[in-house]
Amino acid sequence: MALLQRPPGYRRRRFVCAALLVASLLAAAAATAQARQGKLDVLHVGTSGTLTSGKDEAREKGALTTLQTFIKDETGLENQIVREKDWRVLADKMVKGQLHLGVFHGHQFAWAQEKHPDLKPLAMAINIHRYPVAYVVANATNKAKDFAGLQGQTIAIPSGGQRFLRLYLGRQAQAAGKPLDAFFGKITTPDNVEDALDDVVDGTLGAVVVERASLDAFKQRKPARFKKLKSIAHSPPFPPPVVAYFGKQLDEATRMKFQLGMLGANKQEKGKQMLELFGLTHFEVVPNDFGKVLADTRKQFPPDEKK
């Protein structure tokens, strides 16, 4: 596995904090051009679900205020970044023209695009690896040989982790015949991934589900302790967070400016600082295999119709 070049403390990232960063960079890259053309008075950006882990409303509000100020300072454009109820509401508002841009969890974008084919990916928000993978890890001495063997044990789902971690765990538990909360004896939500991995090594926690990049970071920082862990199960590659637009609501020239702004974020100091703050390393254009990853995600992890 590739090694992360920074301490795992940075892994306390939250998807929508990254989403807010994406939104701000999009605005900085292109909103000025649109304002000059008289096409846009207020940039409306939506995100799917909560902006943070839900534990710290003050942090959430502060992050939103900071990024709105950044957009205003950089572009002179008023802006609104709105937390929508879920990915369905976000997609519907984009279709109706109520939002200019939407930021989705990768698997949610796969679901939304199936319902709305004209919903297009503009760019992907990347943390080290293009396609994140969920790993369920336990102590090397744990008797569990597969996911089913973890039944009744305590597992940690980091509070700042992307939602695909919980999605993967939930579907694995369903495959074993039980809902997630009933499958495990206890589910904890620690703030720090490294501490959770240390607890597994020390035997005070049965298992933890982490993103591949977090596991790489632990391996780099604590190689001896890493050897005391074992992988119980891992997911297929998931699509990363996606910035999307709908139909022809944004012209080609504007979309190109958006992409240039994001792709260049890691090449200038201010952009680097923001990327680091929100747990991202860079942005990428959509690769040729992205459609296949979306199709595989829909097949293996179809949406829950109740949610």
Residue frames relative to the residue before (quaternion, step in Angstrom):
aa qw qx qy qz dx dy dz
M 1.0000 0.0000 0.0000 0.0000 0.00 0.00 0.00
A 0.5286 -0.6221 0.4725 0.3321 3.58 -1.06 0.71
L 0.3737 -0.7440 0.5145 0.2055 3.54 -1.04 0.80
L 0.4162 -0.6978 0.5348 0.2319 3.54 -1.02 0.89
Q 0.3411 -0.7805 0.4978 0.1631 3.56 -0.91 0.91
R 0.7026 0.3653 -0.2898 0.5375 3.58 1.04 0.70
P 0.6160 -0.5760 0.3758 0.3840 3.60 -1.12 0.51
P 0.5957 -0.6176 0.3862 0.3385 3.56 -1.13 0.68
G 0.4527 0.6750 -0.4753 0.3369 3.59 1.14 -0.11
Y 0.6224 0.5476 -0.3411 0.4432 3.53 1.16 -0.54
R 0.5489 0.6395 -0.3935 0.3672 3.58 1.20 -0.25
R 0.5239 0.6106 -0.4263 0.4135 3.58 1.28 -0.07
R 0.2831 0.7625 -0.5311 0.2376 3.48 0.78 0.98
R 0.2466 -0.7429 0.6037 0.1513 3.52 -1.26 0.37
F 0.5875 -0.6272 0.3722 0.3506 3.52 -0.84 0.95
V 0.7666 0.3946 -0.2615 0.4339 3.54 0.60 -1.00
C 0.5019 0.5718 -0.4560 0.4619 3.57 1.17 -0.16
A 0.6385 0.4914 -0.3166 0.5007 3.56 1.01 -0.81
A 0.6259 0.5409 -0.3381 0.4488 3.56 1.02 -0.78
L 0.6476 0.5094 -0.3191 0.4682 3.58 0.97 -0.81
L 0.6140 0.5377 -0.3399 0.4672 3.56 1.05 -0.74
V 0.6371 0.5255 -0.3216 0.4632 3.54 0.93 -0.93
A 0.6586 0.5234 -0.3117 0.4418 3.55 0.89 -0.96
S 0.6701 0.5043 -0.3113 0.4469 3.56 0.92 -0.88
L 0.6640 0.4991 -0.3072 0.4644 3.56 0.98 -0.80
L 0.5977 0.5478 -0.3553 0.4652 3.54 1.08 -0.70
A 0.6761 0.4942 -0.2993 0.4573 3.53 0.86 -0.96
A 0.6652 0.5157 -0.3107 0.4417 3.57 0.90 -0.92
A 0.6862 0.5087 -0.2832 0.4360 3.56 1.02 -0.76
A 0.8616 0.1946 -0.0377 0.4673 3.56 0.90 -0.90
A 0.5527 0.6569 -0.4067 0.3125 3.58 1.06 -0.51
T 0.6049 0.5681 -0.3659 0.4212 3.59 1.04 -0.70
A 0.6489 0.5184 -0.3153 0.4591 3.56 0.97 -0.89
Q 0.6666 0.4921 -0.3080 0.4676 3.57 0.95 -0.84
A 0.6361 0.5381 -0.3382 0.4376 3.59 0.96 -0.80
R 0.6386 0.5327 -0.3264 0.4494 3.56 1.00 -0.82
Q 0.6929 0.4620 -0.2708 0.4828 3.54 1.07 -0.73
G 0.4605 -0.7091 0.4303 0.3162 3.57 1.27 -0.04
K 0.4641 0.7070 -0.4276 0.3193 3.58 1.20 0.37
L 0.8171 0.2073 -0.0479 0.5358 3.54 1.09 -0.61
D 0.1941 -0.7788 0.5880 0.1000 3.57 -0.81 1.03
V 0.7833 0.0520 0.0059 0.6194 3.53 1.04 -0.90
L 0.3172 -0.7360 0.5680 0.1873 3.56 -0.87 0.97
H 0.1345 -0.8033 0.5787 0.0421 3.57 -0.65 1.14
V 0.0055 -0.7988 0.5983 -0.0623 3.54 -0.64 1.21
G 0.1364 -0.7984 0.5828 0.0656 3.56 -0.91 0.91
T 0.1572 -0.7551 0.6267 0.1116 3.55 -1.21 0.58
S 0.4568 -0.6935 0.4860 0.2725 3.56 -1.11 0.63
G 0.8482 0.1143 -0.1028 0.5069 3.58 -0.58 1.15
T 0.7915 -0.3276 0.2406 0.4564 3.51 -1.34 -0.33
L 0.5145 -0.6677 0.4563 0.2849 3.54 -1.18 0.63
T 0.7729 0.1450 -0.0954 0.6104 3.59 1.20 -0.48
S 0.7592 -0.3563 0.2704 0.4729 3.54 -1.26 -0.38
G 0.5352 -0.6367 0.4009 0.3841 3.57 1.24 -0.29
K 0.6016 0.5886 -0.3512 0.4102 3.59 1.26 -0.13
D 0.7954 0.2409 -0.0913 0.5486 3.55 1.13 -0.64
E 0.1917 -0.8162 0.5385 0.0847 3.56 0.03 1.31
A 0.6193 0.5475 -0.3512 0.4398 3.60 1.05 -0.70
R 0.6396 0.5141 -0.3198 0.4736 3.58 1.02 -0.80
E 0.6349 0.5418 -0.3163 0.4509 3.53 1.01 -0.88
K 0.6789 0.4893 -0.2820 0.4692 3.56 0.87 -1.00
G 0.6569 0.5247 -0.3086 0.4449 3.55 0.98 -0.84
A 0.6455 0.5201 -0.3167 0.4610 3.56 1.00 -0.84
L 0.6516 0.5213 -0.3065 0.4579 3.55 0.99 -0.88
T 0.6708 0.5067 -0.2938 0.4549 3.57 0.89 -0.97
T 0.6458 0.5342 -0.3129 0.4469 3.56 0.97 -0.89
L 0.7154 0.4536 -0.2646 0.4609 3.56 0.86 -0.93
Q 0.6090 0.5292 -0.3582 0.4698 3.57 1.09 -0.60
T 0.6345 0.5201 -0.3182 0.4751 3.58 1.05 -0.77
F 0.6275 0.5446 -0.3267 0.4504 3.55 1.02 -0.83
I 0.6550 0.5051 -0.3133 0.4665 3.58 0.90 -0.90
K 0.6605 0.5132 -0.3031 0.4566 3.57 0.92 -0.92
D 0.6802 0.4983 -0.2914 0.4519 3.60 0.89 -0.93
E 0.7278 0.4576 -0.2460 0.4477 3.55 0.94 -0.91
T 0.8152 0.2781 -0.1057 0.4970 3.58 1.01 -0.78
G 0.3729 -0.7194 0.4964 0.3115 3.57 1.16 -0.53
L 0.5737 0.6106 -0.3467 0.4218 3.54 1.34 0.14
E 0.4247 -0.6651 0.5484 0.2766 3.54 -0.95 0.87
N 0.0161 -0.8203 0.5710 -0.0288 3.58 -1.04 0.67
Q 0.1468 -0.7556 0.6318 0.0916 3.49 -1.28 0.49
I 0.0957 -0.7599 0.6416 0.0410 3.55 -0.93 0.98
V 0.0923 -0.8532 0.5126 -0.0273 3.53 -0.32 1.30
R 0.3197 -0.7165 0.5896 0.1917 3.53 -1.03 0.86
E 0.2004 -0.7921 0.5687 0.0946 3.54 -0.52 1.18
K 0.6786 -0.5169 0.3402 0.3958 3.55 -1.25 0.45
D 0.7732 -0.1792 0.1483 0.5900 3.58 0.94 -0.88
W 0.7393 -0.4312 0.2870 0.4303 3.56 -1.31 0.02
R 0.6066 0.5580 -0.3592 0.4378 3.59 1.10 -0.58
V 0.6626 0.4910 -0.2997 0.4797 3.57 0.92 -0.91
L 0.6287 0.5420 -0.3289 0.4503 3.58 0.97 -0.86
A 0.6855 0.4812 -0.2867 0.4650 3.58 0.83 -0.99
D 0.6543 0.5222 -0.3171 0.4457 3.59 0.92 -0.88
K 0.6692 0.4913 -0.3077 0.4649 3.60 0.95 -0.81
M 0.6185 0.5253 -0.3454 0.4714 3.57 1.09 -0.61
V 0.6389 0.5273 -0.3169 0.4619 3.56 0.99 -0.86
K 0.7097 0.4525 -0.2484 0.4794 3.58 1.01 -0.81
G 0.5234 -0.6681 0.3959 0.3507 3.58 1.26 -0.02
Q 0.4618 0.6976 -0.4362 0.3314 3.57 1.23 0.28
L 0.7571 0.2301 -0.1473 0.5934 3.59 1.27 -0.32
H 0.4193 -0.7144 0.5041 0.2442 3.56 -1.01 0.82
L 0.8001 0.0751 0.0082 0.5951 3.54 1.06 -0.83
G 0.1129 -0.7808 0.6085 0.0861 3.53 -1.23 0.48
V 0.1822 -0.7666 0.6069 0.1043 3.57 -1.07 0.74
F 0.0832 -0.8288 0.5523 -0.0351 3.53 -0.56 1.28
H 0.5002 -0.5151 0.5754 0.3917 3.50 -1.35 0.28
G 0.6324 -0.5865 0.3437 0.3713 3.58 -1.02 0.73
H 0.6985 0.4612 -0.2891 0.4645 3.58 0.83 -0.93
Q 0.6261 0.5284 -0.3423 0.4600 3.57 1.12 -0.60
F 0.6129 0.5288 -0.3533 0.4689 3.56 1.08 -0.63
A 0.6047 0.5525 -0.3532 0.4520 3.58 1.03 -0.75
W 0.6732 0.4842 -0.2927 0.4762 3.58 0.94 -0.87
A 0.6823 0.5067 -0.2950 0.4368 3.57 0.87 -0.99
Q 0.6718 0.5042 -0.3128 0.4434 3.59 0.92 -0.81
E 0.5877 0.5601 -0.3752 0.4473 3.58 1.11 -0.54
K 0.6891 0.4598 -0.2629 0.4946 3.56 1.08 -0.78
H 0.7875 0.1568 -0.0562 0.5934 3.58 1.08 -0.80
P 0.2284 -0.8305 0.4908 0.1311 3.64 0.15 1.24
D 0.6592 0.5064 -0.3209 0.4540 3.62 1.13 -0.51
L 0.4837 0.6055 -0.4559 0.4376 3.58 1.27 0.22
K 0.0676 -0.8506 0.5204 -0.0322 3.56 -0.39 1.25
P 0.4377 -0.6762 0.5184 0.2870 3.59 -1.08 0.68
L 0.2714 -0.7626 0.5683 0.1476 3.55 -0.94 0.91
A 0.7742 -0.1706 0.1432 0.5925 3.57 0.99 -0.85
M 0.3542 -0.7201 0.5600 0.2056 3.53 -1.30 0.40
A 0.3261 -0.7242 0.5782 0.1866 3.57 -1.09 0.81
I 0.1198 -0.8529 0.5082 -0.0047 3.56 -0.42 1.25
N 0.0846 -0.7372 0.6664 0.0725 3.51 -1.19 0.73
I 0.8271 -0.1480 0.0123 0.5420 3.57 -0.17 1.38
H 0.8334 0.1317 -0.0320 0.5359 3.57 0.30 -1.28
R 0.5564 -0.6271 0.4306 0.3344 3.55 -0.99 0.85
Y 0.7995 0.1491 -0.0564 0.5791 3.57 0.84 -0.97
P 0.3155 -0.7797 0.5088 0.1834 3.62 -0.40 1.17
V 0.1611 -0.7642 0.6206 0.0693 3.53 -1.23 0.66
A 0.3340 -0.7320 0.5603 0.1966 3.58 -1.01 0.83
Y 0.1041 -0.7827 0.6123 0.0401 3.57 -0.96 0.93
V 0.2021 -0.7304 0.6406 0.1236 3.55 -1.00 0.92
V 0.0285 -0.8372 0.5440 -0.0492 3.56 -0.47 1.25
A 0.0777 -0.7810 0.6193 0.0203 3.54 -1.12 0.80
N 0.6514 -0.4640 0.4038 0.4442 3.55 -1.32 0.09
A 0.5841 -0.6132 0.4047 0.3449 3.57 -1.03 0.80
T 0.6833 0.4772 -0.2905 0.4701 3.61 1.16 -0.50
N 0.4314 0.7019 -0.4619 0.3284 3.60 1.28 -0.08
K 0.4674 -0.7136 0.4536 0.2578 3.59 -0.86 0.95
A 0.5236 0.6413 -0.4173 0.3748 3.58 1.20 -0.34
K 0.1983 -0.7891 0.5749 0.0866 3.53 -0.90 1.01
D 0.7752 0.0883 -0.0624 0.6224 3.55 1.30 -0.30
F 0.7522 -0.3937 0.2546 0.4630 3.57 -1.27 0.04
A 0.6288 0.5558 -0.3368 0.4268 3.59 0.93 -0.85
G 0.6403 0.5580 -0.3187 0.4209 3.57 1.10 -0.67
L 0.6179 0.5526 -0.3396 0.4445 3.59 1.26 -0.24
Q 0.3980 0.7457 -0.4666 0.2605 3.59 1.24 -0.12
G 0.8017 0.2641 -0.2179 0.4900 3.56 -0.91 0.97
Q 0.6096 0.5563 -0.3591 0.4360 3.59 1.21 -0.26
T 0.5272 -0.6009 0.4924 0.3443 3.56 -1.35 0.14
I 0.0422 -0.7947 0.6055 0.0090 3.56 -0.94 0.89
A 0.2988 -0.7392 0.5786 0.1718 3.55 -1.17 0.66
I 0.0897 -0.7358 0.6689 0.0559 3.52 -1.13 0.86
P 0.3811 -0.7533 0.4743 0.2497 3.64 -0.21 1.19
S 0.5212 -0.6814 0.4227 0.2923 3.56 -0.86 1.00
G 0.7290 0.4202 -0.2455 0.4813 3.58 1.08 -0.63
G 0.4587 0.7112 -0.4332 0.3100 3.58 1.25 0.09
Q 0.5852 -0.5689 0.4375 0.3775 3.54 -1.19 0.46
R 0.6302 -0.6022 0.3534 0.3395 3.54 -1.14 0.68
F 0.5582 0.6136 -0.4114 0.3777 3.59 1.11 -0.42
L 0.5469 0.6080 -0.4045 0.4093 3.61 1.18 -0.41
R 0.6967 0.4447 -0.2619 0.4983 3.58 0.87 -0.97
L 0.6051 0.5534 -0.3539 0.4498 3.58 1.04 -0.72
Y 0.6713 0.4970 -0.2992 0.4614 3.57 0.86 -0.93
L 0.6561 0.5073 -0.3141 0.4620 3.58 0.90 -0.91
G 0.6640 0.5275 -0.3078 0.4314 3.56 0.90 -0.95
R 0.6874 0.4730 -0.2909 0.4681 3.57 0.91 -0.85
Q 0.6138 0.5324 -0.3482 0.4675 3.58 1.11 -0.63
A 0.6471 0.5100 -0.3117 0.4733 3.57 1.01 -0.83
Q 0.6349 0.5255 -0.3270 0.4624 3.60 0.98 -0.81
A 0.6426 0.5248 -0.3212 0.4566 3.56 1.00 -0.81
A 0.6778 0.4605 -0.2738 0.5035 3.56 1.22 -0.58
G 0.6316 -0.6035 0.3036 0.3804 3.57 1.30 0.14
K 0.7428 0.3477 -0.2239 0.5265 3.59 1.24 0.16
P 0.5207 -0.5841 0.4936 0.3795 3.61 -1.18 0.41
L 0.7085 -0.4992 0.2978 0.4002 3.54 -1.22 0.56
D 0.7067 0.4829 -0.2775 0.4363 3.59 0.75 -1.02
A 0.6892 0.4625 -0.2766 0.4844 3.58 1.16 -0.59
F 0.5995 0.5903 -0.3603 0.4029 3.57 1.14 -0.57
F 0.7664 0.3086 -0.1714 0.5367 3.57 0.89 -0.95
G 0.5589 -0.6092 0.4460 0.3428 3.54 -1.15 0.62
K 0.7848 -0.0792 0.0808 0.6093 3.57 1.10 -0.74
I 0.1592 -0.7638 0.6185 0.0938 3.56 -1.12 0.74
T 0.1083 -0.7876 0.6050 0.0441 3.58 -0.77 1.05
T 0.2270 -0.7717 0.5803 0.1270 3.57 -1.24 0.47
P 0.0507 -0.8356 0.5469 0.0111 3.61 0.40 1.16
D 0.5113 -0.6498 0.4750 0.3010 3.54 -1.20 0.58
N 0.7768 0.3333 -0.1498 0.5130 3.57 1.05 -0.77
V 0.4066 -0.7381 0.4890 0.2252 3.58 -0.64 1.15
E 0.6504 0.5282 -0.3266 0.4374 3.58 0.91 -0.88
D 0.6400 0.5169 -0.3292 0.4635 3.58 0.97 -0.81
A 0.6431 0.5215 -0.3259 0.4564 3.59 0.98 -0.79
L 0.6551 0.4942 -0.3114 0.4793 3.59 0.97 -0.82
D 0.6214 0.5285 -0.3373 0.4698 3.60 1.05 -0.72
D 0.6415 0.5253 -0.3240 0.4557 3.58 1.00 -0.80
V 0.6271 0.5141 -0.3377 0.4780 3.58 1.06 -0.69
V 0.6454 0.5146 -0.3173 0.4668 3.57 0.95 -0.84
D 0.7173 0.4488 -0.2442 0.4738 3.59 0.99 -0.87
G 0.5152 -0.6884 0.3913 0.3278 3.58 1.26 -0.07
T 0.5403 0.6227 -0.4147 0.3851 3.60 1.20 0.25
L 0.7359 0.2618 -0.1736 0.5999 3.56 1.35 -0.03
G 0.4930 -0.7026 0.4272 0.2844 3.55 -0.86 0.94
A 0.7884 -0.1578 0.1612 0.5723 3.56 0.79 -1.02
V 0.1481 -0.7593 0.6240 0.1102 3.54 -1.32 0.20
V 0.2552 -0.7284 0.6080 0.1862 3.56 -1.15 0.60
V 0.0236 0.8145 -0.5744 0.0777 3.57 -0.72 1.08
E 0.5326 -0.5839 0.5033 0.3494 3.50 -1.32 0.36
R 0.6596 -0.5413 0.3535 0.3833 3.55 -1.13 0.67
A 0.6577 0.5277 -0.3210 0.4312 3.59 0.90 -0.88
S 0.6399 0.5238 -0.3229 0.4603 3.59 1.06 -0.71
L 0.6464 0.5066 -0.3137 0.4766 3.55 1.05 -0.78
D 0.6118 0.5462 -0.3350 0.4638 3.57 1.06 -0.75
A 0.6594 0.5215 -0.3040 0.4480 3.55 0.96 -0.92
F 0.6485 0.5104 -0.3134 0.4698 3.58 0.98 -0.85
K 0.6330 0.5350 -0.3261 0.4547 3.57 1.00 -0.80
Q 0.6693 0.4997 -0.2968 0.4629 3.57 0.99 -0.80
R 0.7303 0.4447 -0.2432 0.4579 3.57 0.86 -0.96
K 0.8202 0.1098 -0.0126 0.5613 3.58 0.95 -0.85
P 0.0852 -0.8589 0.5031 0.0449 3.60 0.58 1.13
A 0.6451 0.5233 -0.3338 0.4457 3.60 1.00 -0.74
R 0.6821 0.4579 -0.2852 0.4936 3.59 0.95 -0.81
F 0.5849 0.5791 -0.3695 0.4313 3.57 1.09 -0.65
K 0.6452 0.5394 -0.3201 0.4362 3.59 1.03 -0.76
K 0.6410 0.5180 -0.3258 0.4634 3.58 1.24 -0.29
L 0.6152 0.5221 -0.3430 0.4809 3.57 1.31 0.16
K 0.0922 -0.7676 0.6260 0.1020 3.54 -1.29 0.30
S 0.4437 -0.6754 0.5239 0.2693 3.53 -1.17 0.68
I 0.2720 -0.7688 0.5617 0.1392 3.55 -0.76 1.09
A 0.7740 -0.1330 0.1276 0.6057 3.56 0.99 -0.86
H 0.0438 -0.7854 0.6144 0.0614 3.54 -1.23 0.37
S 0.5151 -0.6672 0.4621 0.2756 3.51 -1.17 0.69
P 0.5438 -0.5209 0.5002 0.4274 3.55 -1.31 0.01
P 0.6606 -0.4865 0.3548 0.4484 3.63 -1.17 0.17
F 0.2357 -0.7462 0.6091 0.1289 3.54 -1.04 0.89
P 0.5088 -0.5888 0.4981 0.3826 3.59 -1.16 0.35
P 0.4628 -0.6774 0.4908 0.2934 3.62 -1.05 0.66
P 0.7063 -0.3975 0.3276 0.4855 3.61 -1.22 -0.01
V 0.1742 -0.8128 0.5550 0.0326 3.54 -0.97 0.93
V 0.2548 -0.6981 0.6467 0.1718 3.54 -1.15 0.79
A 0.0396 -0.8406 0.5390 -0.0360 3.57 -0.68 1.07
Y 0.1469 -0.7374 0.6483 0.1198 3.50 -1.35 0.39
F 0.3441 -0.7504 0.5260 0.2046 3.58 -1.20 0.34
G 0.8727 -0.0010 -0.0156 0.4880 3.52 -0.98 0.97
K 0.7416 -0.3831 0.3102 0.4550 3.56 -0.97 -0.94
Q 0.2907 0.7885 -0.4989 0.2117 3.58 1.16 0.51
L 0.7350 0.2322 -0.1826 0.6103 3.56 1.27 -0.39
D 0.3996 -0.7307 0.4968 0.2440 3.61 -0.72 1.01
E 0.6989 -0.5096 0.3143 0.3912 3.53 -1.25 0.48
A 0.6450 0.5286 -0.3303 0.4422 3.58 0.93 -0.83
T 0.6601 0.5023 -0.3052 0.4678 3.56 0.98 -0.85
R 0.6418 0.5255 -0.3269 0.4529 3.57 0.96 -0.82
M 0.6387 0.5228 -0.3299 0.4582 3.57 1.02 -0.79
K 0.6375 0.5182 -0.3261 0.4677 3.58 1.03 -0.76
F 0.6019 0.5498 -0.3511 0.4607 3.57 1.05 -0.74
Q 0.6894 0.4953 -0.2850 0.4451 3.54 0.80 -1.03
L 0.6505 0.5171 -0.3193 0.4556 3.58 0.93 -0.88
G 0.6423 0.5328 -0.3244 0.4454 3.56 0.99 -0.81
M 0.6968 0.4611 -0.2789 0.4734 3.56 0.91 -0.86
L 0.6731 0.5126 -0.3090 0.4344 3.57 0.87 -0.92
G 0.7155 0.4466 -0.2572 0.4716 3.57 1.11 -0.60
A 0.4138 0.7491 -0.4520 0.2515 3.59 1.25 -0.10
N 0.7293 0.4251 -0.2474 0.4756 3.60 0.98 -0.79
K 0.6205 0.5504 -0.3404 0.4429 3.58 1.27 0.16
Q 0.7394 0.2968 -0.2278 0.5597 3.56 1.26 0.06
E 0.6659 -0.5848 0.2915 0.3600 3.53 -1.04 0.89
K 0.6631 0.5120 -0.3155 0.4456 3.58 0.86 -0.92
G 0.6572 0.5085 -0.3015 0.4676 3.53 1.01 -0.84
K 0.6301 0.5423 -0.3300 0.4472 3.58 0.99 -0.81
Q 0.6581 0.5200 -0.3089 0.4485 3.56 0.95 -0.90
M 0.6733 0.4869 -0.2970 0.4706 3.57 0.97 -0.81
L 0.6201 0.5402 -0.3385 0.4572 3.57 1.02 -0.80
E 0.6667 0.5032 -0.2936 0.4649 3.57 0.93 -0.94
L 0.6339 0.5532 -0.3276 0.4298 3.56 0.97 -0.87
F 0.7879 0.3251 -0.1576 0.4987 3.56 0.94 -0.87
G 0.5829 -0.6537 0.3571 0.3246 3.57 1.17 0.47
L 0.5444 0.5739 -0.4274 0.4377 3.59 1.09 0.67
T 0.3320 -0.7320 0.5522 0.2214 3.55 -1.22 0.40
H 0.7855 -0.1773 0.1342 0.5775 3.58 1.05 -0.68
F 0.3924 -0.6661 0.5676 0.2832 3.53 -1.38 -0.04
E 0.1351 -0.7902 0.5938 0.0695 3.55 -1.15 0.62
V 0.4794 -0.5928 0.5469 0.3458 3.51 -1.29 0.43
V 0.6166 -0.5677 0.3934 0.3778 3.56 -1.20 0.44
P 0.3231 -0.7700 0.5172 0.1874 3.64 -0.68 1.04
N 0.7121 -0.4863 0.3138 0.3974 3.55 -1.32 0.27
D 0.7207 0.4470 -0.2600 0.4617 3.60 1.05 -0.66
F 0.3879 0.7556 -0.4644 0.2508 3.58 1.27 0.04
G 0.6331 0.5456 -0.3298 0.4390 3.59 0.97 -0.82
K 0.6518 0.5108 -0.3144 0.4641 3.58 1.00 -0.78
V 0.6368 0.5175 -0.3294 0.4671 3.59 1.00 -0.80
L 0.6360 0.5158 -0.3275 0.4713 3.59 1.01 -0.79
A 0.6692 0.5014 -0.3023 0.4576 3.59 0.89 -0.93
D 0.6520 0.5056 -0.3142 0.4697 3.59 0.97 -0.83
T 0.6367 0.5290 -0.3251 0.4571 3.58 1.02 -0.79
R 0.6566 0.5037 -0.3125 0.4663 3.59 0.92 -0.86
K 0.6657 0.5121 -0.3005 0.4520 3.57 1.01 -0.81
Q 0.7624 0.3908 -0.2006 0.4751 3.57 0.85 -0.99
F 0.7945 0.1592 -0.0712 0.5817 3.58 1.15 -0.62
P 0.0411 -0.8210 0.5695 0.0009 3.60 0.41 1.17
P 0.5879 -0.5997 0.3957 0.3716 3.60 -1.10 0.57
D 0.4692 -0.6253 0.5446 0.3038 3.51 -1.24 0.57
E 0.3888 -0.7637 0.4641 0.2243 3.59 -0.47 1.17
K 0.6237 0.5535 -0.3374 0.4369 3.58 1.22 -0.37
K 0.7360 0.3867 -0.2115 0.5139 3.57 1.24 -0.32
